[in-house]
Amino acid sequence: MTNPKESPAQEPRRLACSRCGTEFGCDLSGTCWCAEETARLPMPVKGEDCLCRECLRKAAAEAASAAAR
């Protein structure tokens, strides 16, 4: 097993939002922008990967609205 502290720094992954297609970076070291978001959702639905900031916030608002009903 590789010790993460001994591994060279990885370049952020380039992703396309599963919902809108916007490209963004994801830093696997844990410093990704999504770690700073207050919105928290379960794992993506089947067939989806990460969402961009706007789609994550929109999905969180929709989930909160549905839960309030």
N, CA, C and O atoms as a Tripos MOL2 file, in Angstrom:
@<TRIPOS>MOLECULE
protein
  276   275    69     0     0
PROTEIN
NO_CHARGES

@<TRIPOS>ATOM
      1 N           0.8520   -1.1770    0.0000 N.3       1 MET1
      2 CA          0.0000    0.0000    0.0000 C.3       1 MET1
      3 C           0.8910    1.2320    0.0000 C.2       1 MET1
      4 O           1.9330    1.2480    0.6550 O.2       1 MET1
      5 N           0.4950    2.2390   -0.7160 N.am      2 THR2
      6 CA          1.2840    3.4600   -0.8170 C.3       2 THR2
      7 C           0.9130    4.4160    0.2990 C.2       2 THR2
      8 O          -0.2670    4.6200    0.5880 O.2       2 THR2
      9 N           1.9120    4.9960    0.9190 N.am      3 ASN3
     10 CA          1.6880    5.9940    1.9480 C.3       3 ASN3
     11 C           1.4110    7.3180    1.2530 C.2       3 ASN3
     12 O           2.2620    7.8060    0.5090 O.2       3 ASN3
     13 N           0.2240    7.9220    1.4800 N.am      4 PRO4
     14 CA         -0.1150    9.1570    0.7790 C.3       4 PRO4
     15 C           0.8860   10.2760    1.0280 C.2       4 PRO4
     16 O           1.0790   11.1300    0.1630 O.2       4 PRO4
     17 N           1.5250   10.2870    2.1950 N.am      5 LYS5
     18 CA          2.4860   11.3400    2.4970 C.3       5 LYS5
     19 C           3.7590   11.1860    1.6740 C.2       5 LYS5
     20 O           4.5040   12.1480    1.4880 O.2       5 LYS5
     21 N           4.0060    9.9790    1.1840 N.am      6 GLU6
     22 CA          5.1970    9.7260    0.3810 C.3       6 GLU6
     23 C           4.9100    9.8510   -1.1140 C.2       6 GLU6
     24 O           5.8430    9.8920   -1.9170 O.2       6 GLU6
     25 N           3.6530    9.9120   -1.4940 N.am      7 SER7
     26 CA          3.2890   10.0040   -2.9000 C.3       7 SER7
     27 C           3.4640   11.4320   -3.3910 C.2       7 SER7
     28 O           3.2400   12.3810   -2.6400 O.2       7 SER7
     29 N           3.8610   11.5870   -4.6390 N.am      8 PRO8
     30 CA          3.9480   12.9410   -5.1840 C.3       8 PRO8
     31 C           2.5600   13.5700   -5.2700 C.2       8 PRO8
     32 O           1.5570   12.8690   -5.4030 O.2       8 PRO8
     33 N           2.5150   14.8890   -5.1920 N.am      9 ALA9
     34 CA          1.2370   15.5930   -5.2720 C.3       9 ALA9
     35 C           0.5590   15.2850   -6.6030 C.2       9 ALA9
     36 O           1.1890   15.3210   -7.6600 O.2       9 ALA9
     37 N          -0.7180   14.9860   -6.5310 N.am     10 GLN10
     38 CA         -1.4740   14.6720   -7.7420 C.3      10 GLN10
     39 C          -2.1020   15.9410   -8.2940 C.2      10 GLN10
     40 O          -2.4840   16.8380   -7.5430 O.2      10 GLN10
     41 N          -2.2030   16.0020   -9.5960 N.am     11 GLU11
     42 CA         -2.9020   17.1030  -10.2460 C.3      11 GLU11
     43 C          -4.3960   16.9250   -9.9860 C.2      11 GLU11
     44 O          -4.8860   15.7970   -9.9370 O.2      11 GLU11
     45 N          -5.1190   18.0230   -9.8190 N.am     12 PRO12
     46 CA         -6.5730   17.8970   -9.6440 C.3      12 PRO12
     47 C          -7.1990   17.1960  -10.8480 C.2      12 PRO12
     48 O          -6.7810   17.4050  -11.9870 O.2      12 PRO12
     49 N          -8.2090   16.3610  -10.5830 N.am     13 ARG13
     50 CA         -8.9510   15.7080  -11.6560 C.3      13 ARG13
     51 C          -9.7840   16.7610  -12.3690 C.2      13 ARG13
     52 O         -10.3110   17.6770  -11.7370 O.2      13 ARG13
     53 N          -9.9000   16.6330  -13.6750 N.am     14 ARG14
     54 CA        -10.8000   17.4850  -14.4390 C.3      14 ARG14
     55 C         -12.0850   16.7030  -14.6290 C.2      14 ARG14
     56 O         -12.0680   15.6010  -15.1760 O.2      14 ARG14
     57 N         -13.1880   17.2600  -14.1860 N.am     15 LEU15
     58 CA        -14.4830   16.6070  -14.2760 C.3      15 LEU15
     59 C         -15.4590   17.4710  -15.0490 C.2      15 LEU15
     60 O         -15.2700   18.6790  -15.1860 O.2      15 LEU15
     61 N         -16.4940   16.8420  -15.5470 N.am     16 ALA16
     62 CA        -17.6280   17.5490  -16.1300 C.3      16 ALA16
     63 C         -18.8290   17.2340  -15.2480 C.2      16 ALA16
     64 O         -19.0930   16.0720  -14.9400 O.2      16 ALA16
     65 N         -19.5420   18.2560  -14.8500 N.am     17 CYS17
     66 CA        -20.7160   18.0920  -13.9920 C.3      17 CYS17
     67 C         -21.6850   17.1080  -14.6400 C.2      17 CYS17
     68 O         -21.9820   17.2060  -15.8310 O.2      17 CYS17
     69 N         -22.1690   16.1710  -13.8500 N.am     18 SER18
     70 CA        -23.0980   15.1510  -14.3460 C.3      18 SER18
     71 C         -24.4250   15.7390  -14.7970 C.2      18 SER18
     72 O         -25.1450   15.1200  -15.5800 O.2      18 SER18
     73 N         -24.7520   16.9270  -14.3100 N.am     19 ARG19
     74 CA        -26.0590   17.5050  -14.6440 C.3      19 ARG19
     75 C         -25.9920   18.5550  -15.7440 C.2      19 ARG19
     76 O         -26.8470   18.5710  -16.6290 O.2      19 ARG19
     77 N         -24.9820   19.4420  -15.7060 N.am     20 CYS20
     78 CA        -24.9730   20.5390  -16.6880 C.3      20 CYS20
     79 C         -23.7810   20.5030  -17.6320 C.2      20 CYS20
     80 O         -23.7700   21.2170  -18.6350 O.2      20 CYS20
     81 N         -22.7760   19.6850  -17.3290 N.am     21 GLY21
     82 CA        -21.6210   19.5640  -18.2020 C.3      21 GLY21
     83 C         -20.5010   20.5590  -17.9580 C.2      21 GLY21
     84 O         -19.4770   20.5040  -18.6400 O.2      21 GLY21
     85 N         -20.6680   21.4760  -16.9950 N.am     22 THR22
     86 CA        -19.6220   22.4450  -16.6760 C.3      22 THR22
     87 C         -18.3760   21.7160  -16.2030 C.2      22 THR22
     88 O         -18.4640   20.8020  -15.3830 O.2      22 THR22
     89 N         -17.2140   22.1120  -16.7140 N.am     23 GLU23
     90 CA        -15.9590   21.5030  -16.2840 C.3      23 GLU23
     91 C         -15.4490   22.1750  -15.0250 C.2      23 GLU23
     92 O         -15.5690   23.3880  -14.8560 O.2      23 GLU23
     93 N         -14.8710   21.3600  -14.1350 N.am     24 PHE24
     94 CA        -14.2830   21.8770  -12.9070 C.3      24 PHE24
     95 C         -13.2160   20.9230  -12.4250 C.2      24 PHE24
     96 O         -13.1260   19.7940  -12.9080 O.2      24 PHE24
     97 N         -12.4050   21.3600  -11.4780 N.am     25 GLY25
     98 CA        -11.3370   20.5290  -10.9400 C.3      25 GLY25
     99 C         -11.7210   19.9300   -9.5990 C.2      25 GLY25
    100 O         -12.4590   20.5410   -8.8250 O.2      25 GLY25
    101 N         -11.2240   18.7450   -9.3300 N.am     26 CYS26
    102 CA        -11.4540   18.0500   -8.0600 C.3      26 CYS26
    103 C         -10.1090   17.5990   -7.5320 C.2      26 CYS26
    104 O          -9.4300   16.7880   -8.1630 O.2      26 CYS26
    105 N          -9.7190   18.1170   -6.3800 N.am     27 ASP27
    106 CA         -8.4390   17.7870   -5.7750 C.3      27 ASP27
    107 C          -8.6310   16.6250   -4.8070 C.2      27 ASP27
    108 O          -9.2560   16.7860   -3.7590 O.2      27 ASP27
    109 N          -8.1020   15.4720   -5.1470 N.am     28 LEU28
    110 CA         -8.2970   14.2620   -4.3430 C.3      28 LEU28
    111 C          -7.5930   14.3060   -2.9970 C.2      28 LEU28
    112 O          -7.7900   13.4130   -2.1740 O.2      28 LEU28
    113 N          -6.7700   15.3310   -2.7520 N.am     29 SER29
    114 CA         -6.0630   15.4290   -1.4760 C.3      29 SER29
    115 C          -6.9720   15.9290   -0.3680 C.2      29 SER29
    116 O          -6.5560   16.0050    0.7880 O.2      29 SER29
    117 N          -8.2020   16.2690   -0.7060 N.am     30 GLY30
    118 CA         -9.1430   16.7190    0.3130 C.3      30 GLY30
    119 C          -9.3140   18.2240    0.3560 C.2      30 GLY30
    120 O         -10.0330   18.7380    1.2130 O.2      30 GLY30
    121 N          -8.6690   18.9390   -0.5470 N.am     31 THR31
    122 CA         -8.8100   20.3890   -0.5600 C.3      31 THR31
    123 C          -9.7370   20.8460   -1.6830 C.2      31 THR31
    124 O          -9.6460   21.9870   -2.1370 O.2      31 THR31
    125 N         -10.6110   19.9790   -2.1250 N.am     32 CYS32
    126 CA        -11.5610   20.3000   -3.1860 C.3      32 CYS32
    127 C         -12.5360   21.3730   -2.6870 C.2      32 CYS32
    128 O         -12.8460   21.4270   -1.4960 O.2      32 CYS32
    129 N         -13.0090   22.2100   -3.5790 N.am     33 TRP33
    130 CA        -13.9450   23.2640   -3.2080 C.3      33 TRP33
    131 C         -15.1810   22.7150   -2.5190 C.2      33 TRP33
    132 O         -15.7630   23.3940   -1.6740 O.2      33 TRP33
    133 N         -15.5980   21.4890   -2.8640 N.am     34 CYS34
    134 CA        -16.8350   20.9510   -2.2910 C.3      34 CYS34
    135 C         -16.7130   20.6920   -0.7890 C.2      34 CYS34
    136 O         -17.7190   20.6410   -0.0820 O.2      34 CYS34
    137 N         -15.4740   20.5280   -0.3000 N.am     35 ALA35
    138 CA        -15.2770   20.3280    1.1320 C.3      35 ALA35
    139 C         -15.6270   21.5920    1.9150 C.2      35 ALA35
    140 O         -15.8980   21.5250    3.1140 O.2      35 ALA35
    141 N         -15.6230   22.7360    1.2470 N.am     36 GLU36
    142 CA        -15.9460   24.0070    1.8900 C.3      36 GLU36
    143 C         -17.4340   24.3270    1.8190 C.2      36 GLU36
    144 O         -17.8990   25.2610    2.4730 O.2      36 GLU36
    145 N         -18.1770   23.5660    1.0400 N.am     37 GLU37
    146 CA        -19.6110   23.8180    0.8780 C.3      37 GLU37
    147 C         -20.3810   23.4170    2.1330 C.2      37 GLU37
    148 O         -20.0250   22.4600    2.8200 O.2      37 GLU37
    149 N         -21.4390   24.1670    2.4150 N.am     38 THR38
    150 CA        -22.3080   23.8020    3.5330 C.3      38 THR38
    151 C         -23.3320   22.7580    3.0970 C.2      38 THR38
    152 O         -23.8910   22.0420    3.9280 O.2      38 THR38
    153 N         -23.5740   22.6770    1.7850 N.am     39 ALA39
    154 CA        -24.5240   21.6910    1.2500 C.3      39 ALA39
    155 C         -23.9130   20.3050    1.3310 C.2      39 ALA39
    156 O         -22.7840   20.0980    0.8860 O.2      39 ALA39
    157 N         -24.6390   19.3620    1.8870 N.am     40 ARG40
    158 CA        -24.1860   17.9750    1.9510 C.3      40 ARG40
    159 C         -25.3050   17.0910    1.4380 C.2      40 ARG40
    160 O         -26.4510   17.1870    1.8780 O.2      40 ARG40
    161 N         -24.9580   16.2450    0.5160 N.am     41 LEU41
    162 CA        -25.9420   15.3360   -0.0600 C.3      41 LEU41
    163 C         -25.4350   13.9110    0.0430 C.2      41 LEU41
    164 O         -24.2390   13.6980    0.2430 O.2      41 LEU41
    165 N         -26.3250   12.9230   -0.0900 N.am     42 PRO42
    166 CA        -25.8640   11.5370   -0.1780 C.3      42 PRO42
    167 C         -25.0250   11.3520   -1.4460 C.2      42 PRO42
    168 O         -24.9240   12.2670   -2.2630 O.2      42 PRO42
    169 N         -24.4410   10.2000   -1.6040 N.am     43 MET43
    170 CA        -23.6630    9.8990   -2.8030 C.3      43 MET43
    171 C         -24.5290   10.1400   -4.0300 C.2      43 MET43
    172 O         -25.7520   10.0280   -3.9610 O.2      43 MET43
    173 N         -23.8990   10.4700   -5.1490 N.am     44 PRO44
    174 CA        -24.6690   10.7290   -6.3770 C.3      44 PRO44
    175 C         -25.5660    9.5510   -6.7470 C.2      44 PRO44
    176 O         -25.2840    8.4000   -6.4160 O.2      44 PRO44
    177 N         -26.6420    9.8730   -7.4340 N.am     45 VAL45
    178 CA        -27.5420    8.8230   -7.8910 C.3      45 VAL45
    179 C         -26.8460    7.9940   -8.9540 C.2      45 VAL45
    180 O         -25.8370    8.4180   -9.5170 O.2      45 VAL45
    181 N         -27.3760    6.8230   -9.2280 N.am     46 LYS46
    182 CA        -26.7780    5.9140  -10.2000 C.3      46 LYS46
    183 C         -26.5010    6.6280  -11.5180 C.2      46 LYS46
    184 O         -27.3790    7.2830  -12.0800 O.2      46 LYS46
    185 N         -25.2870    6.4950  -11.9930 N.am     47 GLY47
    186 CA        -24.9110    7.1000  -13.2600 C.3      47 GLY47
    187 C         -24.3530    8.5070  -13.1380 C.2      47 GLY47
    188 O         -23.8820    9.0680  -14.1270 O.2      47 GLY47
    189 N         -24.3960    9.0920  -11.9420 N.am     48 GLU48
    190 CA        -23.8690   10.4380  -11.7560 C.3      48 GLU48
    191 C         -22.5220   10.4060  -11.0600 C.2      48 GLU48
    192 O         -22.2140    9.4850  -10.3030 O.2      48 GLU48
    193 N         -21.7290   11.4260  -11.3300 N.am     49 ASP49
    194 CA        -20.4650   11.6390  -10.6280 C.3      49 ASP49
    195 C         -20.6350   12.9530   -9.8770 C.2      49 ASP49
    196 O         -21.7590   13.3300   -9.5440 O.2      49 ASP49
    197 N         -19.5620   13.6400   -9.6120 N.am     50 CYS50
    198 CA        -19.6090   14.9040   -8.8870 C.3      50 CYS50
    199 C         -20.4170   15.9530   -9.6410 C.2      50 CYS50
    200 O         -20.5590   15.9010  -10.8620 O.2      50 CYS50
    201 N         -20.9360   16.8970   -8.8830 N.am     51 LEU51
    202 CA        -21.6730   18.0200   -9.4500 C.3      51 LEU51
    203 C         -20.8400   19.2890   -9.2980 C.2      51 LEU51
    204 O         -20.0240   19.4040   -8.3830 O.2      51 LEU51
    205 N         -21.0570   20.2390  -10.2060 N.am     52 CYS52
    206 CA        -20.3970   21.5390  -10.0750 C.3      52 CYS52
    207 C         -21.0240   22.2720   -8.8840 C.2      52 CYS52
    208 O         -22.0460   21.8440   -8.3490 O.2      52 CYS52
    209 N         -20.4060   23.3690   -8.4820 N.am     53 ARG53
    210 CA        -20.8690   24.1250   -7.3160 C.3      53 ARG53
    211 C         -22.3440   24.5320   -7.4600 C.2      53 ARG53
    212 O         -23.1240   24.3520   -6.5250 O.2      53 ARG53
    213 N         -22.7250   25.0670   -8.5990 N.am     54 GLU54
    214 CA        -24.1050   25.5300   -8.7760 C.3      54 GLU54
    215 C         -25.1020   24.3880   -8.7430 C.2      54 GLU54
    216 O         -26.1550   24.5090   -8.1160 O.2      54 GLU54
    217 N         -24.7920   23.2750   -9.4080 N.am     55 CYS55
    218 CA        -25.7150   22.1330   -9.4080 C.3      55 CYS55
    219 C         -25.7870   21.4870   -8.0290 C.2      55 CYS55
    220 O         -26.8520   21.0170   -7.6290 O.2      55 CYS55
    221 N         -24.6750   21.4530   -7.2960 N.am     56 LEU56
    222 CA        -24.6890   20.9150   -5.9360 C.3      56 LEU56
    223 C         -25.6110   21.7500   -5.0610 C.2      56 LEU56
    224 O         -26.4270   21.2120   -4.3120 O.2      56 LEU56
    225 N         -25.4770   23.0640   -5.1580 N.am     57 ARG57
    226 CA        -26.3230   23.9470   -4.3530 C.3      57 ARG57
    227 C         -27.7970   23.8130   -4.7490 C.2      57 ARG57
    228 O         -28.6780   23.8130   -3.8890 O.2      57 ARG57
    229 N         -28.0580   23.6990   -6.0440 N.am     58 LYS58
    230 CA        -29.4340   23.5420   -6.5150 C.3      58 LYS58
    231 C         -30.0230   22.2130   -6.0220 C.2      58 LYS58
    232 O         -31.1640   22.1720   -5.5620 O.2      58 LYS58
    233 N         -29.2490   21.1370   -6.1190 N.am     59 ALA59
    234 CA        -29.7090   19.8260   -5.6610 C.3      59 ALA59
    235 C         -29.9590   19.8330   -4.1570 C.2      59 ALA59
    236 O         -30.9190   19.2230   -3.6840 O.2      59 ALA59
    237 N         -29.1030   20.5180   -3.4030 N.am     60 ALA60
    238 CA        -29.2810   20.6060   -1.9480 C.3      60 ALA60
    239 C         -30.5430   21.3720   -1.6110 C.2      60 ALA60
    240 O         -31.2780   20.9860   -0.7030 O.2      60 ALA60
    241 N         -30.8060   22.4620   -2.3360 N.am     61 ALA61
    242 CA        -32.0230   23.2430   -2.0970 C.3      61 ALA61
    243 C         -33.2620   22.4130   -2.4250 C.2      61 ALA61
    244 O         -34.2520   22.4570   -1.6940 O.2      61 ALA61
    245 N         -33.2080   21.6610   -3.5150 N.am     62 GLU62
    246 CA        -34.3510   20.8170   -3.8990 C.3      62 GLU62
    247 C         -34.5730   19.7240   -2.8540 C.2      62 GLU62
    248 O         -35.7170   19.4210   -2.5150 O.2      62 GLU62
    249 N         -33.4920   19.1290   -2.3400 N.am     63 ALA63
    250 CA        -33.6160   18.0740   -1.3310 C.3      63 ALA63
    251 C         -34.1850   18.6420   -0.0330 C.2      63 ALA63
    252 O         -35.0150   18.0020    0.6130 O.2      63 ALA63
    253 N         -33.7420   19.8460    0.3540 N.am     64 ALA64
    254 CA        -34.2440   20.4710    1.5670 C.3      64 ALA64
    255 C         -35.7180   20.8260    1.4150 C.2      64 ALA64
    256 O         -36.5000   20.6740    2.3550 O.2      64 ALA64
    257 N         -36.0960   21.3010    0.2270 N.am     65 SER65
    258 CA        -37.4950   21.6460   -0.0300 C.3      65 SER65
    259 C         -38.3760   20.3990    0.0170 C.2      65 SER65
    260 O         -39.4710   20.4360    0.5780 O.2      65 SER65
    261 N         -37.9120   19.3130   -0.5580 N.am     66 ALA66
    262 CA        -38.6700   18.0620   -0.5630 C.3      66 ALA66
    263 C         -38.8110   17.5050    0.8620 C.2      66 ALA66
    264 O         -39.8530   16.9580    1.2230 O.2      66 ALA66
    265 N         -37.7510   17.6510    1.6630 N.am     67 ALA67
    266 CA        -37.7850   17.1440    3.0410 C.3      67 ALA67
    267 C         -38.7300   17.9590    3.9090 C.2      67 ALA67
    268 O         -39.2830   17.4420    4.8800 O.2      67 ALA67
    269 N         -38.9210   19.2260    3.5680 N.am     68 ALA68
    270 CA        -39.7760   20.1060    4.3570 C.3      68 ALA68
    271 C         -41.2660   19.8680    4.0840 C.2      68 ALA68
    272 O         -42.1180   20.3250    4.8460 O.2      68 ALA68
    273 N         -41.5730   19.1670    3.0150 N.am     69 ARG69
    274 CA        -42.9820   18.9250    2.6580 C.3      69 ARG69
    275 C         -43.6110   17.8860    3.5020 C.2      69 ARG69
    276 O         -44.7880   17.5730    3.3220 O.2      69 ARG69
@<TRIPOS>BOND
     1     1     2 1
     2     2     3 1
     3     3     4 2
     4     3     5 am
     5     5     6 1
     6     6     7 1
     7     7     8 2
     8     7     9 am
     9     9    10 1
    10    10    11 1
    11    11    12 2
    12    11    13 am
    13    13    14 1
    14    14    15 1
    15    15    16 2
    16    15    17 am
    17    17    18 1
    18    18    19 1
    19    19    20 2
    20    19    21 am
    21    21    22 1
    22    22    23 1
    23    23    24 2
    24    23    25 am
    25    25    26 1
    26    26    27 1
    27    27    28 2
    28    27    29 am
    29    29    30 1
    30    30    31 1
    31    31    32 2
    32    31    33 am
    33    33    34 1
    34    34    35 1
    35    35    36 2
    36    35    37 am
    37    37    38 1
    38    38    39 1
    39    39    40 2
    40    39    41 am
    41    41    42 1
    42    42    43 1
    43    43    44 2
    44    43    45 am
    45    45    46 1
    46    46    47 1
    47    47    48 2
    48    47    49 am
    49    49    50 1
    50    50    51 1
    51    51    52 2
    52    51    53 am
    53    53    54 1
    54    54    55 1
    55    55    56 2
    56    55    57 am
    57    57    58 1
    58    58    59 1
    59    59    60 2
    60    59    61 am
    61    61    62 1
    62    62    63 1
    63    63    64 2
    64    63    65 am
    65    65    66 1
    66    66    67 1
    67    67    68 2
    68    67    69 am
    69    69    70 1
    70    70    71 1
    71    71    72 2
    72    71    73 am
    73    73    74 1
    74    74    75 1
    75    75    76 2
    76    75    77 am
    77    77    78 1
    78    78    79 1
    79    79    80 2
    80    79    81 am
    81    81    82 1
    82    82    83 1
    83    83    84 2
    84    83    85 am
    85    85    86 1
    86    86    87 1
    87    87    88 2
    88    87    89 am
    89    89    90 1
    90    90    91 1
    91    91    92 2
    92    91    93 am
    93    93    94 1
    94    94    95 1
    95    95    96 2
    96    95    97 am
    97    97    98 1
    98    98    99 1
    99    99   100 2
   100    99   101 am
   101   101   102 1
   102   102   103 1
   103   103   104 2
   104   103   105 am
   105   105   106 1
   106   106   107 1
   107   107   108 2
   108   107   109 am
   109   109   110 1
   110   110   111 1
   111   111   112 2
   112   111   113 am
   113   113   114 1
   114   114   115 1
   115   115   116 2
   116   115   117 am
   117   117   118 1
   118   118   119 1
   119   119   120 2
   120   119   121 am
   121   121   122 1
   122   122   123 1
   123   123   124 2
   124   123   125 am
   125   125   126 1
   126   126   127 1
   127   127   128 2
   128   127   129 am
   129   129   130 1
   130   130   131 1
   131   131   132 2
   132   131   133 am
   133   133   134 1
   134   134   135 1
   135   135   136 2
   136   135   137 am
   137   137   138 1
   138   138   139 1
   139   139   140 2
   140   139   141 am
   141   141   142 1
   142   142   143 1
   143   143   144 2
   144   143   145 am
   145   145   146 1
   146   146   147 1
   147   147   148 2
   148   147   149 am
   149   149   150 1
   150   150   151 1
   151   151   152 2
   152   151   153 am
   153   153   154 1
   154   154   155 1
   155   155   156 2
   156   155   157 am
   157   157   158 1
   158   158   159 1
   159   159   160 2
   160   159   161 am
   161   161   162 1
   162   162   163 1
   163   163   164 2
   164   163   165 am
   165   165   166 1
   166   166   167 1
   167   167   168 2
   168   167   169 am
   169   169   170 1
   170   170   171 1
   171   171   172 2
   172   171   173 am
   173   173   174 1
   174   174   175 1
   175   175   176 2
   176   175   177 am
   177   177   178 1
   178   178   179 1
   179   179   180 2
   180   179   181 am
   181   181   182 1
   182   182   183 1
   183   183   184 2
   184   183   185 am
   185   185   186 1
   186   186   187 1
   187   187   188 2
   188   187   189 am
   189   189   190 1
   190   190   191 1
   191   191   192 2
   192   191   193 am
   193   193   194 1
   194   194   195 1
   195   195   196 2
   196   195   197 am
   197   197   198 1
   198   198   199 1
   199   199   200 2
   200   199   201 am
   201   201   202 1
   202   202   203 1
   203   203   204 2
   204   203   205 am
   205   205   206 1
   206   206   207 1
   207   207   208 2
   208   207   209 am
   209   209   210 1
   210   210   211 1
   211   211   212 2
   212   211   213 am
   213   213   214 1
   214   214   215 1
   215   215   216 2
   216   215   217 am
   217   217   218 1
   218   218   219 1
   219   219   220 2
   220   219   221 am
   221   221   222 1
   222   222   223 1
   223   223   224 2
   224   223   225 am
   225   225   226 1
   226   226   227 1
   227   227   228 2
   228   227   229 am
   229   229   230 1
   230   230   231 1
   231   231   232 2
   232   231   233 am
   233   233   234 1
   234   234   235 1
   235   235   236 2
   236   235   237 am
   237   237   238 1
   238   238   239 1
   239   239   240 2
   240   239   241 am
   241   241   242 1
   242   242   243 1
   243   243   244 2
   244   243   245 am
   245   245   246 1
   246   246   247 1
   247   247   248 2
   248   247   249 am
   249   249   250 1
   250   250   251 1
   251   251   252 2
   252   251   253 am
   253   253   254 1
   254   254   255 1
   255   255   256 2
   256   255   257 am
   257   257   258 1
   258   258   259 1
   259   259   260 2
   260   259   261 am
   261   261   262 1
   262   262   263 1
   263   263   264 2
   264   263   265 am
   265   265   266 1
   266   266   267 1
   267   267   268 2
   268   267   269 am
   269   269   270 1
   270   270   271 1
   271   271   272 2
   272   271   273 am
   273   273   274 1
   274   274   275 1
   275   275   276 2
@<TRIPOS>SUBSTRUCTURE
     1 MET1         2 RESIDUE 1 A MET
     2 THR2         6 RESIDUE 1 A THR
     3 ASN3        10 RESIDUE 1 A ASN
     4 PRO4        14 RESIDUE 1 A PRO
     5 LYS5        18 RESIDUE 1 A LYS
     6 GLU6        22 RESIDUE 1 A GLU
     7 SER7        26 RESIDUE 1 A SER
     8 PRO8        30 RESIDUE 1 A PRO
     9 ALA9        34 RESIDUE 1 A ALA
    10 GLN10       38 RESIDUE 1 A GLN
    11 GLU11       42 RESIDUE 1 A GLU
    12 PRO12       46 RESIDUE 1 A PRO
    13 ARG13       50 RESIDUE 1 A ARG
    14 ARG14       54 RESIDUE 1 A ARG
    15 LEU15       58 RESIDUE 1 A LEU
    16 ALA16       62 RESIDUE 1 A ALA
    17 CYS17       66 RESIDUE 1 A CYS
    18 SER18       70 RESIDUE 1 A SER
    19 ARG19       74 RESIDUE 1 A ARG
    20 CYS20       78 RESIDUE 1 A CYS
    21 GLY21       82 RESIDUE 1 A GLY
    22 THR22       86 RESIDUE 1 A THR
    23 GLU23       90 RESIDUE 1 A GLU
    24 PHE24       94 RESIDUE 1 A PHE
    25 GLY25       98 RESIDUE 1 A GLY
    26 CYS26      102 RESIDUE 1 A CYS
    27 ASP27      106 RESIDUE 1 A ASP
    28 LEU28      110 RESIDUE 1 A LEU
    29 SER29      114 RESIDUE 1 A SER
    30 GLY30      118 RESIDUE 1 A GLY
    31 THR31      122 RESIDUE 1 A THR
    32 CYS32      126 RESIDUE 1 A CYS
    33 TRP33      130 RESIDUE 1 A TRP
    34 CYS34      134 RESIDUE 1 A CYS
    35 ALA35      138 RESIDUE 1 A ALA
    36 GLU36      142 RESIDUE 1 A GLU
    37 GLU37      146 RESIDUE 1 A GLU
    38 THR38      150 RESIDUE 1 A THR
    39 ALA39      154 RESIDUE 1 A ALA
    40 ARG40      158 RESIDUE 1 A ARG
    41 LEU41      162 RESIDUE 1 A LEU
    42 PRO42      166 RESIDUE 1 A PRO
    43 MET43      170 RESIDUE 1 A MET
    44 PRO44      174 RESIDUE 1 A PRO
    45 VAL45      178 RESIDUE 1 A VAL
    46 LYS46      182 RESIDUE 1 A LYS
    47 GLY47      186 RESIDUE 1 A GLY
    48 GLU48      190 RESIDUE 1 A GLU
    49 ASP49      194 RESIDUE 1 A ASP
    50 CYS50      198 RESIDUE 1 A CYS
    51 LEU51      202 RESIDUE 1 A LEU
    52 CYS52      206 RESIDUE 1 A CYS
    53 ARG53      210 RESIDUE 1 A ARG
    54 GLU54      214 RESIDUE 1 A GLU
    55 CYS55      218 RESIDUE 1 A CYS
    56 LEU56      222 RESIDUE 1 A LEU
    57 ARG57      226 RESIDUE 1 A ARG
    58 LYS58      230 RESIDUE 1 A LYS
    59 ALA59      234 RESIDUE 1 A ALA
    60 ALA60      238 RESIDUE 1 A ALA
    61 ALA61      242 RESIDUE 1 A ALA
    62 GLU62      246 RESIDUE 1 A GLU
    63 ALA63      250 RESIDUE 1 A ALA
    64 ALA64      254 RESIDUE 1 A ALA
    65 SER65      258 RESIDUE 1 A SER
    66 ALA66      262 RESIDUE 1 A ALA
    67 ALA67      266 RESIDUE 1 A ALA
    68 ALA68      270 RESIDUE 1 A ALA
    69 ARG69      274 RESIDUE 1 A ARG
